[in-house]
Amino acid sequence: MRSRPRHHLLLGTAGVALVLALGAVAQSNATAGTVAGQTAGAVCPFSAAELSTIVGQKLQRVGLGGGRVASQCAFSAIEDGKAVAPQIYLTLDPGDADLRDSFRYYVAARAQLATHPQPKARPDLGPAAFTLTVADASVTNAFFLSGDNIATLSIDLSDAPRPERLAVGQILALAIDRLA
């Protein structure tokens, strides 16, 4: 039996567990005094300034600590020294590059997942790419291919002043332009 790709484990049990985990990691790193941009070996296709312009709120790059991923970066608004929404999290992870299995999983499991995420095929983001959105939260997760890696882009715009749909569209376009 084939094992599920890494992102199934992140989102499969709690829908927005990725965003919650990001918040906890980013918050602990920001509180511990992690300097923006110090994720070892990570090359990030975004800058805090350009994402701040898109979101309409000042974001900072926050450190995420170690991991087995090829590249990762995160940005968050900082309030009282802690990471808060809006948050943007990108991971490039080598692995099973067949996103069709992942999409089918989310379509089939949607009703059983706590937040009932809406999977949507996104051929504009590349072959077999898709997004997951949660109806009552301002969270979008996009899965697409970047070379031999699976790119997972989580965008939590809960407290962003700009319209969510416009900002998500601009961030996804930027990611595809620089990663695909």
Protein Blocks (a to p, Z undefined) as FASTA:
>chain_A
ZZddfklmmmmmnopmmmmmmmmmmmmmmmnopaehiaghiacfbdfklmmmmnopacdd
ddebjajbfbdcdddddeehiacdddddddddeddfbfklmmmmmmmmmmmpmnlpacdd
dfknoghiacdddfkbccdcddddehjbccdddddfklacbdfklmmmmmmmmmmmmmZZ
